[in-house]
């Protein structure tokens, strides 16, 4: 037989997992797909009890006779490593051909797996891809691994998004099977800590930002909330954008590159040469794909908080300005910007951006075109009040 292996935390299993499994089953003409829920994954925190994840997986695949469950990793008492699982499967299915199904993002980090060089010889890999850039990179990185690349239709569902929706009391209907949804509700899964998305982000930020950067972030949240009250903007949206505006600020150089490759982030020439600008773009993708935030206004506010741009929304302007005026800032112009921020949103940001442009020019640094366009956009918006405030 030709057998596909689909392992994962399945925390929870959703229609995206099932779609990929069925697509590859048909595309590769496999006889069956083995679903293997992980027991104790070594690289993931916050995963619910393995027996709940096993039960949900059993429910999700129960109506497909070519989908089967294997409890090997759930029954193990220690960490779930692919090396151990593949040894077990190769022994159990010694007359069959096995294919390990994996997403391109996970395959990028293959060299971090336990005994990965041996794992690379134990099975053929079916890599689910989303474009040629990462495909070529994977071929270059792991030339000795037998990989089959399959472009599948994109199903924008993630377990992270489902968990966030549950935390924020939103419907998960049509994200996963009715049986799994019912099981989650009956067992009160993902609500044990009653932690909101905002609380979870704060807990994560404490771990990845130093004390000074974390205090700055909370200062930006406070300033953004005050500006929202002054100018009639959604405070909840501003809070999320402010919390995440510097989420990528203190990533190490190799981590920055990993995020750029993982999310296939497009950088222009100035962004490639300016480390200061990369964190905003990466932050946008972390907000979307790691915290399940889909609101374009929030994502844009994170993305453009450093450069600004023409035609900024009110939320974008508030986050950009709040980043200038929070209580931890001490540069020469900050008191005047704070004064102006209480009088006119556009002019306060214009004044701040003008100062940035002057400093960049004096230091002979590159200026992003978005910042110039932002300055001109704001000038047009507030030209009648420049001499009156």
HELIX and SHEET records of a PDB file:
HELIX    1   1 UNK A   15  UNK A   27  1                                  13    
HELIX    2   2 UNK A   50  UNK A   61  1                                  12    
HELIX    3   3 UNK A   72  UNK A   75  1                                   4    
HELIX    4   4 UNK A   82  UNK A   92  1                                  11    
HELIX    5   5 UNK A  104  UNK A  108  1                                   5    
HELIX    6   6 UNK A  110  UNK A  112  5                                   3    
HELIX    7   7 UNK A  116  UNK A  122  1                                   7    
HELIX    8   8 UNK A  132  UNK A  141  1                                  10    
HELIX    9   9 UNK A  159  UNK A  167  1                                   9    
HELIX   10  10 UNK A  178  UNK A  186  1                                   9    
HELIX   11  11 UNK A  197  UNK A  208  1                                  12    
HELIX   12  12 UNK A  211  UNK A  231  1                                  21    
HELIX   13  13 UNK A  235  UNK A  244  1                                  10    
HELIX   14  14 UNK A  253  UNK A  262  1                                  10    
HELIX   15  15 UNK A  269  UNK A  273  1                                   5    
HELIX   16  16 UNK A  275  UNK A  289  1                                  15    
HELIX   17  17 UNK A  296  UNK A  303  1                                   8    
HELIX   18  18 UNK A  314  UNK A  325  1                                  12    
HELIX   19  19 UNK A  334  UNK A  341  1                                   8    
HELIX   20  20 UNK A  345  UNK A  362  1                                  18    
HELIX   21  21 UNK A  369  UNK A  382  1                                  14    
SHEET    1   A 6 UNK A  67  UNK A  69  0                                        
SHEET    2   A 6 UNK A  32  UNK A  37  1                                        
SHEET    3   A 6 UNK A   2  UNK A   8  1                                        
SHEET    4   A 6 UNK A  97  UNK A 103  1                                        
SHEET    5   A 6 UNK A 124  UNK A 129  1                                        
SHEET    6   A 6 UNK A 147  UNK A 151  1                                        
END                                                                             
